[in-house]
């Protein structure tokens, strides 16, 4: 069998129940493989062929995207090996290992940005979801499925995360089929978030007409939020910045501050929640549970960005400990001398 003859039926029988968006992503990876070696017989595929696929199709892409491709290729040839069509898996050979891709951009929210988020644009439809990501660590898809009346207990100060949104065409399908087994969880309702949600009812996010959110309406909502935040931060629309009489005078004098951009993605807020917890000495396993992960590896590898505040605090701890050690040595020396 050629790689194409085997791979296409394999994908359908191996992933029959995944969401449409997940299946599409897998199919794209598989198509990259077939574009390079689809006409080859399975038994003829060498580790160097797999290495060439990465070089041809994945150059300049992110580490996480390349890893997801490697996982699929390894699973495909594992299956072919189990079916006794090949003797060894070329995708798992050390020489087939892909080169490292681009590192993801570090998502750190500054103290100033956090203040802006808390105080500006509180009447915007995205504000409740923004606060849920920032102060409860919810995934964007979990926010789209959150029902305030059902999932938030304002007396016990608890958020119950029990459903998520899956892409279904142009719409979202809400279900309890979560991303991981640990995604169903309870998260404390911290004071800033409680204040932001108090008095609200129904779904956390809806379209402008109060209907269920769609992919396009979510994108429009997010862009609208960023636009409104920039306008609030700078005091006017970007197209009018520097054109008022007062601003023109400042511009001519060279004292007009540069336009401040507010460009963040939803996952920046989830990252900020984790970093905030860790900065305040929340145990990593507790943080893991609140974030909905099975173990702490993902927290340490992806989410736990070391802020400058935490770095300074840790430095002060070490300096204090060093002083105690020095004082202890000096006291011991004095005792010895006096003796």
Buried (B, 14 or more C-beta within 10 A) or exposed (E): BBBBEBBBEBBEEBBEEBBEEEBEBBBEBBBBBBEBBBEBBBEEBBBEBBBBBBEEBBEEBBBEBBEBBBEBBBBBBBBBBEEEBBEEBBBBBEEBBBEEBEEEEEBBBEEEBBEBBBEBBEEBBBBBBBBBBBBBBBBBBBBBBBBBEEBBEEEEBEBBBBBBBBBBEEBBBBEEEBEEEBBBBBBBBBEBBBEBBEEEEEBBBBBEEEEBBBBEBBEEBBEBBBBBBBBBBBEBEEEEBBEEEEBEEBBEEEEBEEEBEBEBEBBBBBBBBBBBBBBEEBEBEEBBBBBBBEEBEBBEEBBBBEBEEBEEBEEEEEEEEEEEEEEEEEEEEEEEEEE
